[in-house]
Every structure is written in structure tokens, then in C-alpha cells.
């Protein structure tokens, strides 16, 4: 059977771990050719190899989304390999695989604040800009940004992370208006607390398990719970949807 993304080319930033890896596998299953853009080159290579073993077309490119030249090289690699870019999932962020302070607003180091914004916000902007250059030429594209349910709820602690993810929502709306005339859709997913860590410790498991108590659907959220939304935003069914944020958290932050 034909997949919903047959013939499409998708770039997944931060695709070597957790939810990014799940996006890569999900889109590949739907027929997309997948470029795994990952700052951890070994992790990116592992995911690309997994996809190839399953019979999918994939490659990995070491990418630092906070660096303009790296983002341009990422986009060009996809074009060189497959001739186009149809989908960009801006998943790369400081969160599960890179330590961050979970502290009050006045206890977060300035350097950590700046790094958070560089990766989570500037990285989304730079990766989008690099890919949109190519999408404009064909008059088509799907940009998927990743916010967080914490930006909707205003969760205490990690104010730098929550602020960066709130910024993604505004970024999505403005970019959607600026590139819509070129046939490019820009939409956002805001996941809830997701058990996406590799080899999570007991404290992480307790935290992710406790999150279910605030949900309408009383269970732990996993990366696979978000993949369907990403595929929907990447597929033709959402061609007339843009500038929207969809919260996927089992009914915790309802808005």
C-alpha cells in the first residue's frame, strides 16, 4: 500500500534520540525519505542505519542548528541526495539529552539561558530559513515546529526552556503568514510530559508517571503518541491548515 508521504523528503532535526527518532521512523514508514540531522553524529548514524535496515531511504548529517552554515549544509545535503525538501521537523532542542537547570528564574546561569535560546529558538529559525529557500522554488513545503505543553500552562521551573517554547508558538504564526503565499504550511505541535529519555532513571520515571494525574487520559505519554500528529501536518490532509498549534498531551493543557 502507498504511504501518506510517498515521494516526500523529510528532514528531522534532533532525529537521533527520543521523540526525534520516533518522528524519523514514523515518516519513513509512511514512505518519506528521511534525513536525520543530529549534533550527535553517532546517534544520527544509528537511526539512519536502523531505517536503512528496515528498507527505507535515509541518511544522517551532523548538524548544529544554532549554526547558520551547518543548517545550510544540512538542507543542501538533502537536495543533493534527493533533489528537494518537502518537510522539515524542527525537533532539535535542549531538553532530554542535554542537561538543563530545573530551578527558579533567578537561579539559572546567564550562559545557560543564552544557550537555550540559541538552540531552541535560533535553531528553529535557522533550520527553517535554510529549508524554505528550497521550498520556495517548488511552491510547496511543510514546516513543523515543536513547542511544549509547558508553554501553554506556564509550568514553574525551567523558565528558559518554557520561554523558548512559548516563542516557538509566536514564531510559527508569523512564519505561516510570511511563507503562505509560497504554498508552505507552518504548524506547531506542543507535546506534554513524554517518557522520551533513553535509559531513564527512577526519578525521571516518577516524574513522567506523575504527569498522568493531571490528564484526562490517565497514562504515561510516549513518543509514539506524537508521531501521528507530525505525519498529519506533513501529509496532504493538512494542506489548508497553517499557523496552528496542536497540544498533544492526553488532555492536560486544554485551550
N, C-alpha and C positions, 0 to 999 in steps of 0.2 A: 504493500500500500504506500502511496505517496505521503510524505511527511508534510506538515504545515509550513516548514521552512526549506523545502527542497529548492536547491539552487541558490540559496541565500548565503552570504558571507557574514559571519558574526565575529566581532572582537569582544572578548570578555576581559576587562582589566581586573587584576587581582584574582585571576582564574585558577590559581594553583592551590587554593585552600578553601575549605568550608563551603559557604554559600556560592562563592565564585565557581568552585569546582562543580557544584550541583547545576549551576546555570550552563556551564560548558557541556556537561553530559546531557542535560535536557534538550538543549538546542541541537546538539549533534544527533540525538535520537530522532528529532523532527526533520533531519535532512540537511541541516546547515553545515557549512564548512567553518571550522572554528579556529580562531587564533587566540591562544592563551597568552595574554600579556601579563607578566608577573615579575616583580622585582626580585623574587627568589627564583633564580634561573633553574635550579634543580627541581623545585616544586612544579614550575611550569612545564618542564620537560617530562616529568612523571605523568601529569594529567594529559598532555598531548599524546604520550605513549599509550596511556590507557584507552584513549579514544581511537587511536590507530588500531590497537589490538581488537577493538570491537568493530572494526571495519569502516570507521569514519575518517573523513579527510580533516586533518588537524596539524597545526604546528604551534610551537611556542617561541615567544620572543621576550627576552629580558627587557622589561620596561619600568622606568621610574616615571610615574605620571606627573610628578612635581617638576619634571624637567622638560622643557619645550622640545629640544632636539630629540629626546627619547620618544616622545609622543609622535612626532612626525615620522621617525624611523619605524615605529610600530605600524602606523597607518600605511606607509609606503610598502612595508613588507607584505601586508595583506593584498594590496593592489598588485604588487609584483607576482605574488603567488596565484591569485585568483581573478585579477582584473577589476575588482570593485570592492566596495564596502557597503553592505546593506544595513547592518545592525551594530550598534555599539552599546554594550552594557557597562556603565561606569560604576563598577563594583569596588575598585581598589579604595581602601580606606584604612586608617589606623583604628583598629579595634581588637579583634580576637587574636591575631597573630603578632601584633606589635604592642608591647606593654604601654599602658597609659595610666595616669593617676585617676583614681576614683576618690576625689577629695573635694572639699569645699572650694568655692570660686576663688578665695584669696590664698589658697594653698597650692595652686597649680603653677609650676615654673613657667616663666615667660617663654623660654625656649620650647617647652612642650606645647604651649598654646600655638606658637608660630608654626611648628612642625605639623600640628593637627590641621591647621588651615591650609598649609601648603599641599598636603596630600589630599585631604577630603574635599576641599573646595577648589583650590587652584588646579589640582589634578583632574577634577571633573571638567573644568573649563578648558584646560589644555588638550585633553584627550578628545573632547567634543570638537574643538576647533580644528584639530588635525584631521579628524574623520569627515567633518562637514565639508571641508574643501573638496573632497572626492564625491561626496553625496550630491552636492550641488550640480556637478557635471552631468549627473544622470537624472536629476529631478526626483530623487527618491531617497528615503533613509528613515531609520528608526533609532532614536536615541533613548536609552532607558537609564534614568538616574536612580540612585539608591539613597533614600533618606532613612528615617528611623521613627518608630512609634514614640521614642523619647522626645522627638521634636514636637509632636502633637500634644503630649501630656506634660512636657516641661519637667522631666524627671530630675530629681536632685542629685548632685554629684556629677562629675564629668562635664562641667558646663562648657568646656571647649569642644567636646565631642557633640553634645546636644546642639550647641550653637552652629557648628559646621553642618550638621544635618538639617537644621532649620533653614540654613542658607541654601541648601540644595533645592528646597521646595520653591523658593523665590527664583532661583536660577532656572529651574525647569519652566516656570511660567513665562519668564522673559524670553528665554531662548525659543520656546514654542512660537511666540509671536514673531520673532525675528526671522525664523527659518521656514515658517509655514508656507510662504509663497514659493518655496523651492521644493515642495512636496515632502518635507521632512517633518515627522512627528516626534515630539519630545514628551515623554511621560515618566512618572516617578513611582517607585514602589517604596513604601515605608513598612519594613518588617518589624515585628515585635521581638521580644527577647527569644533568641533562637539558639538551640544547642548545636552550634556550628564548630566549636573548638575541637581540635584533634587531640585525642587522649586527655580529655578534661579531668581536672582534679575534683575531689569531693566538694570543695567549696563552689566551684562552677556549676556542678550538677545540682547542688542545693539551690543556687540562685535561679537557674533556669527552671527547675521544678516548681519553685515558689511562685514564679510568674504566672503559672496556670490558675492560681487562685483568683486573679483579677480578670479572668477571661470568661466570656460566655461559653466557649468550648474548653472544657476542663482537661487539657492535656498539654504536654510539653511540645513546643514548636520545633520543627526540624527544617533543614534547608529545603527538603523536597516540598514543603508546604508553600514555598515561594516561587518555585520553578514555573508552575502553570501560569502565574500572572506575568512573569517575564516572557514566556512564549506567546501569550496573548498580545502583549504590547509589541512583540516583534513580528507577529503574523499579520496577514491581510485583514483579519476580522476587526482590527483596531485602526484601520486606515483613516477613519474620520474622527479619531479621538486624539486630542493633543492638549498639553498643558495641565494634565490631571495628575493627582496624587492618590494612589490607592493603598490604603492601610491593610496589611495582611498580618493580623496578629491574633486571630481567633476571637475577636470581639472584646479587646481590652480598651483601645482608644477608639471610641465611636464618634464620628463627626460628620 
